[in-house]
Amino acid sequence: MKTLIFFLPAFLSFTYLLGQNETTGDNSPAVIARNLSITYGVRSDAIEAILWIYEAEGYDVARRKRATEQILRDYGQSPEKQQKADGLSEATRHKLGISNAPDISNALEWDLFARSHYLSSTGMNSPAVLAKGDVNIWYGISPKALRALATQLERNKTDFANFETQLTEQAKKYEELKTELETYGSKEEIYRQAEVLLEEGKLEEAERLIESDFDASMKRQAYKGYIFGKTKELVLKYDEAAKGYKNAVNNDEGNSTYHLYYAYNENTLAHHDEAIRHYEIALGIETLKSGNEQRVATLLNNLGLAWEGKGEYDKANEYYKKALQIDLKVLGENHPNVAREYNNLGWTWASKGEYDKAIEYYKKALQIDLKVFGENHPNVAIRYNNLGLARASKGEYDKAIDYYEKALPIDLKAFGENHPNVATKYNNLGSAWKAKGQYDKAIKYFEKALQMYMKVLGENHPNVAIGYNNLGSTWDSKGEYDKAIEYFEKALPIYLKALGENHPNVAAGYNNLGSAWNSKGEYTKAIEYYEKALKILLKALGENHPNVAREYNNLGSAWDSKGEYDKAMEYQEKALQIDLKSFGESHPNVAIDYNNLGGAWDSKGKYDKAIEYYEKALPIYLKVFGENHPNVATVYNNLGSAWNSKGAYDKAIDYFEKALQIYLKVFGENHPNVAIQYNNLGEVWRAKGGYDKAIEYYEKCQAIYDRFFPPTHPDQKSVAENLSGVANSRGMELYSEKNFQQALGYFQKALKNAQRAQDGVFSLACLNNMGSMQKHLKKYEEALQSLDEGLQIAAQLNRELDQEIKKQLTPEKLNQPEVQVKIAERKNLTLIRRMQYHKVGCLKGLKKEKEANMLAKQLWQEGSEATDTRLLEDLRKEGYDFGQ
């Protein structure tokens, strides 16, 4: 039967809880016990327990008193009582006649035990004696257990004054533990065994048993967490995988493998500081315990990767070099692990903008892998691929393509058509062809990669998002901004699902959307996306990471486009400070910052300041890339633009020509960058008044754009506008020289390009000028056709304008004089009257005097009302005067 313990509040006196038929008064066990205690020197609670035992067996008062007194006399003479032993021997039990009365033995042993430990018999810590012999003199637990608890307290040198309190508390804890073990003992054998040991007072053995089971359970749980993590990682649920790996490292802190996998997963989630912490723990374990130098080298290599993720490239290099030294020492010069370290060192040097140094390391890695594995191994493909990336960074796109095309057949042979490694090579080929301006070719490669990723990895893998992003970026370059946004919006939810809201790849997704909206001219929307990206990057990577600088730069560009030049420079200065801190003075990213700051000063009209920044960027690019790199050409172009704005046209032409020669050398004749340079040369020749030279360059630009872009592309519209404007200017120049035939050709060219640019208003001007020239050349029918076409276009434009005004303005607003003036300006009424004037001349030339006279009279009235004095004077010259 389970015994209960009652711990009474300190302010209550101790009472015994009795049964329904207890003896009361002077014959109560309590009173008798107190009297016998004085006589025999035995604790009253022990005596009372014996009395209750006899009462429970049916003894009357006299008999139980005699029986108890007999036991007490013999017990007082026992060697155990004399020597203050802790328990009764079997011989003493036999002499006392209690060999078959364990409850009485326990009561006497309680006296021995309690006296030796000076336990009190009253007060809040006294054990209760319950009714009908259900005694609780051992705090409700077995005597062996209580003795063991007391022994533990003595070993711990428990203060005498607190001994009884401590023992009571330990007894309570014992009872609670025993209850738990009883509850689960039926389920787990080890708990049943522990319960038996506790009952026997074998506390240390119970402790060791539970501890061994605990350690084993922790290791089992750690392994379960590890397997959970690996499973979640397999299905790209990295956040959930982290929970499993964290459970593993918490439950088995000495297992370096768990720390390694947790760190790797955290690095994937861009939690680089947490990754570094656990890589270092794993490294410490391996260094102290196993001494496995290859494993140490691997951990050093992984630490390098984590520091690289933080943008700490020098720190990453430091770890890669340590790993390399170990692997060279242990494995020799021609081992794949050594190649791995060379490869990683190449990657950090590339990140630092030291592409030649990167190529040097990639080639070392390649030579080892060729020697170890032969030509057709995936590791060899990786080295070719990385060499391609470095060449592409140097602007050597044909060399990059050559390396990618070496890597591709190796992976196809090793993995077959449908494998992520093959898709990666297609992606990189797409990137190189995109850089060459071959957008349709790039799209084909990107689509191959995307389909492969989807087939192999499923629709929700981050690599699929990469595929969507690459396609979006290419459609953006083609000027198909809505299509670009569509792809970027497909990529973003994949990143969010796989990596969570605060991952740099999610920031990249927002950044790409910002760039597309920026290209569309939706600068406020672009800024919104850039700021989302910035918030994530600041949280994930901290304030001093190059990716944060990139986002500041993009925000600066968007604010620049909005005309907020001071705000733009504020962001670009932030980017510059980060990149200077990360890379030092001579890194391409720093040159980008100088270039962008130059652009902001250019936009503000501070051309000397702009030139100062461009000239800071130029030597960095020349040092890093050499003379023939697109980035060098970009700075030459920007210098040309600034000098053009200053009116130093010959200096501008010199810079634009330098940029053009680089682009021609890098990309060949047919590339959008070459077209841009032709356009810019056209601009400066136009500013110089060299219209024919300007037209020549604009037409070269247009011919290239026709190969790459649809007619709706913004760059197509821009060059068409430039061509129509300069052709019209040249036509006016020839008209002033009375060279009407040549002027007509230029006006026709101007009209063709105004229509390409979908510029209805300028088309009217061109048709007016054409009609005027045809009239001068006496080609009256052709002139009437040109003028009527212009008047029809004007009528259509004004109908559309009327509908727009009707939607936007109330009748009251519409009738305001200043509003009427603005509407008249927008309706190009002066130009319409000029066309009608030329039409009068054509009708007169065709001998249609009546029609000419009617139109002239109508025009006279309109000119008079509009105070168009030029029109009235011209009509008089034609012989029409209706003012008399």
C-alpha positions in Angstrom: 0.0 0.0 0.0 1.3 3.4 -1.0 2.1 5.6 2.0 1.5 9.4 1.9 3.7 12.1 3.3 2.1 15.3 4.6 4.4 18.3 5.0 2.6 20.7 7.2 3.0 24.5 7.1 5.4 25.9 9.7 2.7 27.7 11.7 0.7 24.5 12.4 1.5 22.2 15.3 2.2 18.6 14.5 -0.8 16.2 15.0 -1.2 12.5 14.5 -4.0 11.5 12.0 -6.0 8.6 13.6 -8.4 6.0 12.4 -12.1 5.8 13.4 -11.7 3.3 16.3 -8.5 4.6 17.9 -7.8 4.3 21.6 -8.0 7.7 23.3 -7.1 9.3 26.7 -4.4 7.9 28.9 -4.5 4.6 27.1 -3.8 6.2 23.7 -0.6 4.9 22.0 0.8 8.5 22.0 0.5 8.8 25.8 1.8 5.3 26.5 4.6 5.9 24.1 5.7 9.1 25.8 5.8 7.3 29.2 7.7 4.3 27.9 10.1 6.5 26.1 11.2 8.1 29.4 11.5 4.7 31.0 13.5 2.9 28.3 15.2 5.7 26.5 13.7 4.8 23.1 12.2 7.4 20.8 8.5 7.9 21.4 7.6 7.8 17.7 9.2 4.4 17.4 7.4 3.1 20.5 4.1 4.5 19.2 4.6 2.8 15.9 5.0 -0.6 17.7 1.9 0.1 19.8 -0.1 0.9 16.7 1.1 -2.3 15.1 -0.1 -4.4 18.1 -3.4 -2.5 18.2 -3.9 -3.3 14.5 -3.4 -7.0 15.3 -6.2 -6.8 17.9 -4.2 -6.5 21.2 -6.0 -4.8 24.0 -4.3 -1.9 25.9 -2.7 -4.0 28.6 -1.5 -6.7 26.3 0.0 -4.4 23.7 1.7 -2.4 26.5 3.2 -5.6 28.0 4.4 -6.9 24.6 5.9 -3.5 23.8 7.7 -3.3 27.2 9.1 -6.7 26.7 10.6 -5.8 23.3 11.9 -2.5 24.7 13.7 -4.2 27.7 15.4 -6.8 25.4 16.1 -4.1 22.7 17.8 -1.9 25.4 20.2 -4.7 26.2 21.0 -5.4 22.5 24.6 -4.8 21.2 23.1 -2.5 18.4 21.5 -0.2 21.0 24.6 -0.2 23.1 26.9 0.5 20.1 24.6 2.9 18.3 24.5 0.7 15.2 22.3 1.6 12.2 20.4 -1.6 12.0 19.4 -4.8 13.9 21.2 -8.1 13.3 19.3 -11.3 12.5 20.4 -12.6 15.9 18.9 -9.7 17.8 15.7 -9.9 15.8 15.5 -13.6 16.8 16.2 -12.8 20.5 13.5 -10.1 20.4 11.0 -12.5 18.7 10.5 -10.1 15.8 12.1 -12.1 13.0 8.7 -12.3 11.3 7.7 -8.8 12.3 9.5 -6.5 9.8 7.3 -3.5 10.8 8.5 -3.7 14.4 12.1 -4.2 13.2 11.7 -1.0 11.1 10.3 0.9 14.1 13.3 -0.1 16.3 15.8 0.6 13.5 14.2 4.0 13.2 15.2 4.6 16.8 18.8 3.6 16.0 18.9 5.6 12.9 17.1 8.7 14.2 19.2 8.9 17.4 22.5 8.5 15.5 21.4 11.5 13.3 19.8 13.4 16.1 16.4 13.7 14.3 13.7 15.3 16.3 10.4 13.6 17.2 8.1 16.6 16.9 7.7 19.6 14.8 7.1 20.2 11.1 9.9 17.8 10.1 8.7 14.9 12.2 7.5 11.9 10.4 3.8 11.3 10.9 2.4 8.1 12.4 -0.8 7.2 10.6 -3.8 5.2 11.8 -4.1 1.4 12.3 -0.4 0.7 12.0 0.1 2.4 8.6 3.2 4.0 10.0 5.4 6.6 8.3 8.4 6.8 10.6 10.8 6.5 7.7 9.4 9.5 5.7 7.3 7.1 3.7 10.3 5.4 2.0 12.3 2.3 2.6 14.7 2.4 5.5 17.6 1.4 3.2 16.7 4.3 0.9 16.6 6.8 3.8 19.9 5.6 5.2 21.4 6.0 1.8 20.0 9.6 1.6 21.4 10.4 5.0 24.8 9.0 4.0 24.8 11.3 0.9 24.1 14.3 3.1 26.9 13.3 5.5 29.3 12.9 2.6 28.4 16.4 1.4 29.1 17.7 5.0 25.6 18.9 5.5 25.4 21.3 8.4 24.0 19.6 11.5 21.4 22.4 12.1 20.0 21.8 8.6 20.4 18.0 8.4 16.8 17.1 9.2 15.4 19.7 6.9 17.7 18.5 4.1 16.8 14.9 4.7 13.1 15.7 4.6 13.6 17.5 1.2 15.7 14.6 -0.1 13.0 12.1 1.0 10.4 14.2 -0.9 12.5 14.2 -4.0 13.1 10.5 -3.6 9.3 9.9 -3.4 8.7 12.0 -6.5 11.4 10.2 -8.5 10.1 6.8 -7.4 6.6 7.8 -8.5 7.9 8.7 -11.9 9.8 5.5 -12.2 6.7 3.5 -11.1 4.7 5.3 -13.8 7.1 4.5 -16.7 8.6 1.3 -15.2 6.1 -0.8 -17.1 7.3 0.8 -20.4 11.0 0.9 -19.9 12.8 -1.9 -18.1 15.6 0.4 -17.1 13.3 2.5 -15.0 12.0 -0.6 -13.2 15.6 -1.6 -12.5 16.3 1.9 -11.1 13.3 1.8 -8.9 14.5 -1.5 -7.3 18.0 0.0 -6.7 16.5 3.0 -5.0 14.3 0.8 -2.8 17.5 -1.0 -1.8 19.2 2.3 -1.0 21.7 1.8 -3.8 21.6 5.4 -4.9 24.9 5.5 -6.7 24.1 2.4 -8.7 20.7 3.9 -9.6 22.4 7.1 -10.6 24.9 5.3 -12.8 22.2 3.3 -14.4 20.0 6.4 -15.1 23.1 8.4 -16.3 24.1 5.7 -18.8 20.6 5.6 -20.1 20.4 9.4 -20.2 23.7 9.6 -22.2 22.5 6.9 -24.5 19.1 8.6 -24.9 20.8 11.9 -25.6 22.9 10.3 -28.3 19.9 8.6 -29.7 18.0 11.9 -29.7 21.0 13.7 -31.2 21.1 11.1 -34.0 17.4 11.5 -34.6 17.9 15.3 -34.9 20.7 14.7 -37.3 18.6 12.4 -39.5 15.7 14.8 -39.2 18.0 17.6 -40.4 19.4 15.6 -43.3 15.9 14.6 -44.4 14.6 18.2 -44.3 17.7 19.4 -46.1 17.0 16.8 -48.8 13.6 18.4 -49.5 15.1 22.0 -49.3 13.5 22.9 -46.0 16.6 24.4 -44.6 14.9 26.3 -41.8 13.4 23.0 -40.5 16.7 21.2 -41.1 18.3 23.7 -38.8 16.0 22.6 -36.0 17.1 19.0 -36.3 20.8 19.8 -36.6 20.6 22.2 -33.6 18.9 19.4 -31.6 21.8 17.1 -32.6 24.5 19.5 -31.4 22.7 20.3 -28.2 22.2 16.6 -27.3 25.7 15.4 -28.3 28.0 18.4 -28.0 31.1 16.3 -28.5 30.2 15.0 -32.0 32.0 17.1 -34.6 29.9 15.7 -37.5 26.8 17.2 -36.0 28.4 20.6 -35.6 29.7 20.3 -39.2 26.3 19.6 -40.7 24.6 22.2 -38.6 27.2 24.8 -39.6 26.9 23.9 -43.3 23.1 24.3 -43.1 23.4 27.6 -41.3 25.8 28.8 -44.0 23.3 27.8 -46.6 20.7 30.0 -44.8 23.3 32.8 -44.8 23.6 32.6 -41.0 27.4 32.9 -41.4 28.3 33.8 -37.8 26.4 30.8 -36.4 28.1 28.6 -39.1 31.5 29.9 -38.1 30.8 29.2 -34.4 30.0 25.6 -35.0 32.7 25.0 -37.6 35.1 26.2 -34.9 33.6 23.9 -32.3 33.9 21.0 -34.7 37.5 22.0 -35.5 38.3 22.1 -31.7 36.8 18.7 -31.2 38.8 17.2 -34.1 42.0 18.9 -33.1 41.7 17.6 -29.5 40.2 14.2 -30.0 40.9 12.6 -33.4 43.9 14.4 -34.6 42.7 13.5 -38.2 44.5 16.2 -40.2 42.5 15.6 -43.3 39.3 16.3 -41.4 40.9 19.3 -39.8 41.8 20.6 -43.3 38.1 20.1 -44.4 36.9 22.1 -41.5 39.3 24.9 -42.2 38.1 24.9 -45.8 34.5 25.1 -44.6 35.4 28.0 -42.3 36.9 29.7 -45.3 33.5 29.3 -47.1 31.6 30.8 -44.2 34.0 33.8 -44.0 33.6 34.2 -47.7 29.8 34.3 -47.3 30.3 37.2 -44.9 32.3 39.0 -47.6 35.5 38.6 -45.5 37.7 37.4 -48.3 41.0 38.0 -46.6 39.8 35.9 -43.7 38.6 33.2 -46.0 41.9 33.2 -47.8 43.6 32.7 -44.4 41.6 29.5 -43.7 42.0 28.2 -47.3 45.8 28.6 -47.0 45.8 26.7 -43.6 43.9 23.9 -45.2 46.2 23.9 -48.2 49.3 23.6 -46.0 47.9 20.6 -44.1 46.8 18.8 -47.3 50.1 19.5 -49.0 51.9 18.0 -46.0 49.6 15.0 -45.5 48.5 14.2 -49.1 51.3 15.6 -51.3 51.0 18.0 -54.2 48.8 15.9 -56.5 45.7 15.2 -54.5 42.1 16.3 -55.2 41.9 18.0 -51.7 44.9 20.2 -52.7 43.1 21.0 -55.9 40.0 21.9 -53.9 42.0 24.4 -51.8 43.6 26.0 -54.9 40.1 26.3 -56.4 38.8 28.0 -53.3 41.7 30.4 -53.2 41.0 31.2 -56.8 37.4 32.0 -55.9 38.4 34.5 -53.2 40.9 36.2 -55.4 38.2 36.5 -58.0 35.9 38.0 -55.4 38.6 40.5 -54.6 38.8 41.5 -58.3 42.2 39.8 -58.7 41.2 37.8 -61.8 44.6 37.0 -63.1 45.6 35.6 -59.6 42.3 33.7 -59.6 43.1 32.2 -63.0 46.5 31.2 -61.7 45.0 29.2 -58.8 42.2 27.7 -61.0 44.9 26.4 -63.4 46.8 24.8 -60.6 43.6 23.0 -59.5 43.0 22.0 -63.1 46.4 20.5 -63.6 46.1 18.3 -60.4 42.6 17.1 -61.4 43.7 16.3 -65.0 46.6 14.3 -63.6 44.6 12.5 -61.0 41.3 11.9 -62.9 42.0 12.4 -66.5 40.2 14.6 -69.0 36.6 13.4 -68.4 36.0 13.9 -64.7 33.4 16.2 -63.2 36.1 17.9 -61.1 37.9 18.9 -64.3 34.6 20.3 -65.6 34.4 22.4 -62.4 37.8 23.9 -63.0 37.0 24.7 -66.7 33.8 26.3 -65.5 35.6 28.5 -63.0 38.2 29.5 -65.5 35.3 30.5 -67.7 33.8 32.6 -65.0 37.1 34.4 -64.4 37.6 35.1 -68.1 34.0 36.4 -68.3 34.8 38.8 -65.4 37.8 40.0 -67.4 35.4 40.7 -70.4 37.0 37.8 -72.4 33.6 36.3 -73.3 34.9 34.2 -76.2 37.5 32.6 -74.0 34.8 32.1 -71.3 32.6 30.3 -73.8 35.5 28.1 -74.9 36.0 27.0 -71.3 32.3 26.4 -70.7 32.1 24.3 -73.9 35.0 22.2 -72.6 33.2 21.7 -69.3 29.8 20.8 -70.9 30.6 17.6 -72.7 32.4 16.3 -69.6 29.3 16.7 -67.5 27.1 15.3 -70.2 29.2 12.2 -70.4 29.4 11.9 -66.6 25.8 12.7 -65.7 23.7 12.5 -68.8 21.5 15.2 -70.2 19.4 15.8 -67.1 21.6 16.8 -64.3 22.1 20.1 -62.3 25.8 20.3 -63.2 24.9 20.2 -66.9 22.2 22.8 -66.3 24.8 25.0 -64.6 27.0 24.9 -67.7 24.0 25.9 -69.9 23.4 28.8 -67.5 26.9 30.0 -67.7 26.9 29.7 -71.5 23.7 31.8 -71.5 25.4 34.4 -69.3 28.3 34.7 -71.7 26.2 35.0 -74.8 24.0 37.6 -73.0 27.2 39.6 -72.2 28.0 39.4 -76.0 24.6 40.9 -76.7 23.3 37.6 -78.2 20.1 37.7 -76.2 18.1 35.1 -78.2 21.0 32.7 -78.0 21.3 33.4 -74.3 17.6 32.7 -73.8 17.9 29.3 -75.5 20.6 28.3 -73.0 18.8 29.6 -70.0 15.6 27.8 -71.0 17.5 24.6 -71.4 19.0 25.0 -67.9 15.6 25.9 -66.5 13.8 22.9 -67.9 16.6 20.6 -66.7 16.4 22.1 -63.1 12.7 21.6 -63.1 12.9 18.1 -64.3 15.6 17.0 -61.9 15.0 19.1 -58.8 11.3 19.9 -59.0 9.6 23.3 -59.4 10.5 24.7 -56.0 14.3 24.4 -55.9 16.5 27.5 -55.6 18.2 26.5 -58.8 14.9 26.8 -60.6 14.7 30.4 -59.2 18.2 31.0 -60.6 16.9 29.9 -64.0 13.9 32.3 -63.8 16.1 35.1 -62.7 18.5 34.6 -65.6 15.6 34.6 -68.1 14.2 37.7 -66.5 17.5 39.5 -66.7 17.8 38.7 -70.4 14.3 39.9 -71.2 15.1 43.0 -69.3 18.1 43.5 -71.6 15.8 43.0 -74.6 13.6 45.8 -73.3 10.7 43.4 -72.5 10.3 44.7 -69.0 6.9 43.1 -68.3 8.2 39.8 -69.3 11.3 40.3 -67.2 9.1 41.1 -64.2 7.0 38.0 -64.8 10.1 35.8 -64.5 11.5 37.6 -61.5 8.1 37.2 -59.8 8.3 33.4 -60.5 11.7 33.2 -58.8 10.9 35.2 -55.7 8.3 32.8 -54.0 10.7 29.8 -54.6 13.4 31.6 -52.7 11.0 32.6 -50.0 9.7 29.0 -49.6 13.1 27.3 -49.6 15.3 29.8 -47.7 12.9 32.0 -45.6 12.2 35.7 -45.7 15.7 36.9 -44.6 18.0 35.2 -47.0 20.4 37.1 -49.4 18.9 35.2 -52.4 15.5 36.6 -51.5 17.1 40.0 -51.4 18.5 39.3 -54.9 15.0 38.5 -56.0 13.7 41.9 -54.7 16.7 43.6 -56.3 16.0 42.1 -59.7 12.4 43.3 -59.5 13.6 46.7 -58.5 16.0 46.8 -61.6 13.1 45.8 -63.9 10.8 48.5 -62.6 13.7 50.9 -62.8 14.1 50.0 -66.5 10.4 50.7 -66.9 10.8 54.1 -65.5 8.8 53.2 -62.4 11.4 54.6 -60.0 9.3 54.7 -56.9 8.4 51.1 -57.3 12.0 50.2 -58.0 13.1 52.0 -54.8 10.4 50.0 -52.8 12.0 46.7 -54.0 15.6 47.9 -53.5 14.7 48.9 -49.9 13.2 45.5 -49.2 16.4 43.9 -50.5 18.5 46.3 -48.4 16.6 45.5 -45.2 17.2 41.7 -45.7 20.9 42.2 -46.5 21.5 44.4 -43.5 19.9 41.8 -41.2 21.6 38.8 -42.9 25.1 40.2 -43.7 25.5 43.2 -41.5 26.3 46.8 -42.5 29.7 46.3 -44.1 29.1 43.6 -46.7 29.7 44.2 -50.4 26.1 43.1 -51.2 24.8 45.9 -49.0 27.0 48.3 -51.0 25.5 47.0 -54.2 22.0 47.7 -52.9 23.0 51.2 -51.8 24.3 51.7 -55.3 21.1 50.6 -56.9 19.1 52.8 -54.6 21.4 55.7 -55.6 20.8 55.0 -59.3 17.0 55.0 -58.8 17.0 58.3 -56.8 19.3 59.7 -59.5 16.7 58.7 -62.2 14.0 60.5 -60.1 16.1 63.7 -60.1 17.0 63.4 -56.4 20.7 63.8 -57.0 21.7 64.6 -53.4 19.8 61.6 -52.1 21.5 59.5 -54.8 24.9 60.6 -53.8 24.1 59.9 -50.1 23.5 56.2 -51.0 26.5 56.0 -53.4 28.8 57.4 -50.7 27.6 54.7 -48.3 28.4 52.1 -51.0 31.9 53.6 -51.5 32.7 53.5 -47.8 31.7 49.8 -47.5 33.7 48.8 -50.6 36.8 50.7 -49.5 36.6 49.0 -46.2 36.0 45.6 -47.7 38.4 45.7 -50.7 40.7 48.6 -50.4 41.3 51.4 -53.0 41.9 49.2 -56.1 38.9 47.0 -56.5 36.4 47.0 -59.4 33.5 47.6 -56.9 35.2 50.8 -55.7 35.5 51.9 -59.3 31.8 51.3 -59.8 31.1 53.5 -56.8 33.3 56.3 -58.2 31.7 55.9 -61.6 28.2 56.2 -60.1 29.1 59.2 -58.0 30.4 60.8 -61.2 27.1 60.1 -62.8 25.2 61.8 -60.0 27.4 64.9 -60.3 26.9 64.7 -64.0 23.1 64.7 -63.5 23.5 67.8 -61.2 25.3 69.6 -64.0 28.5 69.6 -62.0 30.6 68.3 -64.9 34.0 69.0 -63.5 33.1 67.1 -60.3 31.8 64.3 -62.5 35.0 64.1 -64.5 37.0 64.0 -61.2 35.1 60.9 -60.1 35.2 59.2 -63.5 39.0 59.8 -63.5 39.2 58.1 -60.1 37.4 55.0 -61.5 39.4 54.8 -64.7 42.9 53.8 -63.3 41.3 51.2 -61.1 39.7 49.5 -64.1 42.8 49.8 -66.2 44.9 48.2 -63.4 42.4 45.4 -62.8 41.2 44.6 -66.3 43.8 46.2 -68.7 43.0 48.5 -71.6 40.4 46.3 -73.4 37.5 45.7 -71.0 33.9 46.8 -71.2 34.1 48.6 -67.8 37.1 50.7 -69.1 34.9 51.6 -72.1 32.1 52.6 -69.8 34.3 55.1 -68.0 35.6 56.5 -71.4 32.0 56.8 -72.5 31.0 58.7 -69.3 34.0 61.0 -69.6 32.9 61.7 -73.2 29.4 62.5 -72.0 30.7 64.9 -69.4 33.0 66.7 -71.8 30.2 66.9 -74.3 28.0 68.6 -71.7 30.8 71.1 -71.1 30.8 71.9 -74.9 34.3 70.4 -75.4 33.1 68.4 -78.4 36.4 67.3 -79.8 37.5 66.0 -76.4 34.2 64.2 -76.0 34.6 62.6 -79.5 38.1 61.4 -78.5 36.7 59.6 -75.4 33.7 58.1 -77.3 36.0 56.8 -80.0 38.2 55.1 -77.3 35.1 53.5 -75.9 34.0 52.4 -79.3 37.3 50.8 -80.2 37.2 48.7 -77.0 33.6 47.6 -77.6 34.4 46.7 -81.2 37.4 44.6 -80.0 35.6 42.9 -77.2 32.1 42.4 -78.8 32.6 42.8 -82.5 30.5 45.1 -84.8 27.1 43.9 -83.8 26.5 44.5 -80.1 24.2 46.8 -78.2 27.1 48.5 -76.4 28.7 49.3 -79.8 25.3 50.7 -80.9 25.2 52.9 -77.8 28.6 54.3 -78.7 27.5 55.1 -82.2 24.5 56.9 -80.7 26.7 58.9 -78.4 29.0 59.9 -81.3 25.9 60.9 -83.2 24.9 63.1 -80.2 28.2 65.0 -80.1 28.4 65.5 -83.9 24.8 66.8 -83.7 25.9 69.2 -81.0 28.8 70.3 -83.2 26.4 70.9 -86.1 27.9 68.0 -88.1 24.4 66.7 -89.0 25.5 64.3 -91.8 28.2 62.7 -89.5 25.6 62.5 -86.7 23.1 60.8 -89.1 25.8 58.3 -90.1 26.4 57.3 -86.5 22.7 57.2 -85.6 22.0 54.9 -88.6 24.8 52.6 -87.6 23.3 52.5 -84.1 19.8 51.8 -85.5 21.1 49.0 -87.8 22.5 47.2 -84.8 19.4 47.7 -82.7 17.3 46.2 -85.5 19.3 43.0 -85.1 18.6 42.8 -81.3 15.5 44.7 -80.3 11.9 44.8 -81.4 10.6 48.2 -82.7 8.9 48.8 -79.3 12.2 48.7 -77.4 13.0 52.1 -75.6 16.4 52.2 -77.2 14.9 51.8 -80.6 12.5 54.7 -79.9 15.4 56.8 -78.6 17.6 56.4 -81.6 14.6 57.0 -84.0 13.9 60.2 -82.2 17.5 61.3 -82.5 17.6 60.5 -86.2 14.3 62.3 -86.9 15.5 65.3 -85.0 18.9 65.6 -86.7 17.6 64.8 -90.2 15.0 67.5 -89.7 17.8 69.9 -88.6 19.8 69.1 -91.7 16.8 69.5 -93.9 16.1 73.0 -92.4 19.8 73.8 -93.0 19.4 72.8 -96.7 16.1 74.6 -96.9 17.8 77.8 -95.7 20.3 77.3 -98.6 17.3 76.9 -100.9 18.4 73.3 -101.7 14.8 72.1 -101.7 15.4 68.7 -103.3 18.0 67.6 -100.8 16.1 69.1 -98.0 13.1 67.0 -99.0 15.1 63.8 -98.6 16.1 64.7 -95.1 12.6 65.6 -94.1 11.4 62.2 -95.5 14.1 60.5 -93.4 12.9 62.6 -90.4 9.3 61.5 -91.0 10.2 57.8 -91.3 12.0 57.9 -87.9 9.4 60.0 -86.2 6.9 57.4 -87.2 9.2 54.6 -85.9 9.4 56.5 -82.6 5.6 56.8 -82.6 6.0 60.5 -82.2 2.8 61.9 -83.7 3.5 65.5 -83.0 6.9 65.5 -84.7 5.5 63.5 -87.6 3.2 66.5 -88.2 6.2 68.8 -88.3 8.0 66.5 -90.8 4.9 66.2 -93.0 4.6 70.0 -92.9 8.2 70.4 -94.0 7.9 67.8 -96.7 4.8 69.5 -98.1 6.6 72.8 -98.0 9.6 71.4 -100.0 7.3 69.6 -102.5 5.4 72.9 -103.0 8.7 74.7 -103.6 9.6 72.0 -106.1 6.1 72.5 -107.7 5.2 68.9 -106.9 1.8 70.0 -105.8 0.0 66.7 -105.9 2.7 65.1 -103.7 2.6 68.1 -101.4 -1.1 67.9 -101.0 -0.8 64.2 -100.2 1.8 65.0 -97.5 -0.2 67.9 -96.0 -3.5 66.0 -96.0 -1.8 63.1 -94.3 -0.5 65.5 -91.7 -3.9 67.1 -91.2 -5.6 63.7 -90.7 -3.0 62.7 -88.1 -3.6 66.1 -86.4 -7.3 65.5 -86.4 -6.9 62.1 -84.8 -4.5 63.4 -82.2 -6.9 66.2 -81.2 -9.8 63.8 -81.0 -7.8 61.7 -78.6 -6.8 64.8 -76.7 -10.4 65.9 -76.4 -11.4 62.5 -74.9 -8.5 62.7 -72.4 -9.5 66.3 -71.4 -13.1 65.3 -71.0 -12.1 62.6 -68.5 -9.8 64.8 -66.6 -11.4 68.3 -66.5 -14.8 69.6 -65.4 -16.6 72.0 -67.7 -15.8 74.9 -65.3 -12.1 74.1 -65.4 -12.2 73.7 -69.1 -13.6 77.2 -69.7 -10.8 78.9 -67.8 -8.7 81.1 -70.2 -5.3 79.8 -69.1 -6.5 76.2 -69.5 -7.8 77.1 -73.1 -4.3 78.5 -73.9 -2.6 75.3 -72.8 -5.1 73.1 -74.7 -4.5 75.2 -77.9 -0.7 74.6 -77.5 -1.2 70.9 -77.1 -3.5 70.8 -80.2 -0.6 72.3 -82.3 -3.1 74.7 -84.0 -0.3 76.9 -85.2 1.3 74.0 -87.1 -2.0 72.9 -88.5 -2.6 76.4 -89.9 0.9 76.3 -91.5 0.0 73.0 -93.2 -3.3 74.6 -94.4 -1.3 77.6 -95.6 1.0 75.4 -97.7 -2.1 73.6 -99.0 -3.4 77.0 -100.2 -0.2 77.4 -102.3 -0.5 73.9 -103.7 -4.2 74.5 -104.7 -3.2 77.8 -106.3 -0.4 76.0 -108.2 -2.9 73.4 -109.5 -5.1 76.3 -110.7 -7.8 75.5 -108.2 -8.3 79.2 -107.4 -11.8 78.8 -105.9 -10.7 76.2 -103.4 -7.5 78.1 -102.6 -9.5 81.3 -102.0 -12.0 79.6 -99.7 -9.2 78.0 -97.6 -7.3 81.2 -97.5 -10.3 83.1 -96.3 -10.9 80.5 -93.6 -7.2 80.7 -92.6 -7.3 84.5 -92.5 -10.2 84.4 -90.0 -8.4 81.8 -87.8 -5.1 83.7 -88.0 -6.8 86.9 -87.0 -8.5 85.3 -84.0 -5.3 83.7 -82.9 -3.2 86.8 -83.6 -1.0 84.7 -85.9 0.8 87.7 -87.6 3.2 85.4 -89.6 0.3 83.6 -91.2 -1.5 86.8 -92.1 1.8 88.2 -93.7 2.4 85.0 -95.7 -1.2 85.0 -97.0 -0.7 88.6 -98.1 2.4 87.5 -100.0 0.3 84.9 -101.8 -2.1 87.6 -102.8 -4.8 87.1 -100.2 -5.9 89.9 -97.9 -9.2 89.8 -96.3 -8.6 92.5 -93.8 -9.9 95.4 -95.9 
